[in-house]
Amino acid sequence: MRFLRKPCIAAALALALGGAQAAGTLNVAISLDPGSWDPIDTFLTAWGSVGGNLYDGLTMRGADLTLQPGLATSWEFLDDNQRLRFKLRTGVKFHNGEPFDAEAVKFSFERLLGAEGLKGPQKSNYDSIGEVRVVDEHTVDFVLKRPDPILLTKLAGYGAMIVPPRYIKEKGEAHFNANPVGTGPFKFAGYRPKVSITLARNDDYWGGKPRLDQVIYRFIGEPGTQVAELQAGRIDIATLIPLGLIDTVKGSSKADVISTPGPVVHALRFNTRNGITRDRDVRRALTMAVDRDAIVKLLLLGQARTIASFQGPLSFGYNPEQKPLPFDPEGARKLLAAAGVKPGAAVRIDVRGNTSNFREVAQAVAGYLQAVGVRATIKPHEASALLNDIIPNGKAGDMWQSQWGGWTYDYDNTAYLMYHSGQKWNPFDDDPKLNAMLEAQRTVYDRKRREAMLQEIAGYVADQALDLPLYSLNTIVGVNKRVRNLELPGDIRFRFLETAVD
């Protein structure tokens, strides 16, 4: 097995393929058909795997995850950070031939922030933008309603992709949803709903001509089927590799496995209002009762790392000096006894019913809690019910599964949504001190100062034991050995500009 130590490092895989596949065609399996190819209508990873090749934003993330110019070549904050000016790339055309210019940027963001943006989940991510002003053909100003130090990062996200005004006005929204047009390295070539989408090389791409002729994405939701298709040589990249099938893929003559740190973190959130978990010392005790290192080693086969806060090493605001509470079952028993918790006290853990790996983790956690005298029961729910009803409406038990991808790679995106009072997934906590800390960092543009503020927030959350941080999971894909120069981003938002096949 080959491991990628840093995200987006090119994985040069040895050649060899048996199978009738056209030269220059890359076949990729993703988990589902997003149903719409409009960038303001999604937050799905599967969409990003395709959309990253169809569209460009004003900014983009490079191979090392640093922010880089995209359709904007430069930017500067003006008027005491109340206005953000972009200089735009010249000579760029959309796939349908219409020019990319400042009017296209204005149209894209007015569409996102207007009535059309209400159909998807992206609008609120950009509501710090009050107005978009065209300065000239290749200069545009964003007038901000409030400070937003992570706006540049968010402009590399799905919702901020630039779309073609004339095409959408002439063809209509429904046509655009199924026949997308962008400025990216590949252009739309065909779509079979629930089956596949095909992209063809954009020979006029501003960043250089891609090496592949086309990319075919197949929608395969069953991990075992993806693995079988990879072993047979019918797909080149499988994005669903169960931990238990890693060795199976490694043993194939046609494929290998690559793994890189990903942005997804897992934790168990505590109910701080009801039951025994309303006591901070009890929450700390339950955290100390769980051997997270053993879970990572034995259940996750080393494909994760333990975390001390609800963020991973890829997140801005991550503090490598912050250490998790140690595994200390004896100390946990003492804390529980001091808090008046009787042996056999019960807790309920709510989880998503469709995630087999986490179900095993939850069972392990229940076993560790049992060892310190706390009886845990696991209650599975449909993911949508847990996320949109059980948690936000305060129906959760004593602990619940918390999983987050942190698409901005910034702790604010996680911490504000999870810990600020009134937020959807924070039904119980109302901490004025924490609210003030979260709000204050959103006004600070100095990166070092803001990073220190985020680290302070993470430390405070850990001190209050608002959750039981578990692990940051690796991104794992299976890759045919004929694939060359593949950059594996932790969020599987592929860019196949330099990728080739033998």
Order of alpha helices (4+ residues) and beta strands (2+ residues): beta-beta-beta-alpha-beta-beta-beta-beta-alpha-beta-beta-alpha-alpha-alpha-beta-beta-beta-alpha-beta-alpha-beta-alpha-beta-alpha-beta-alpha-beta-beta-alpha-alpha-alpha-beta-beta-beta-beta
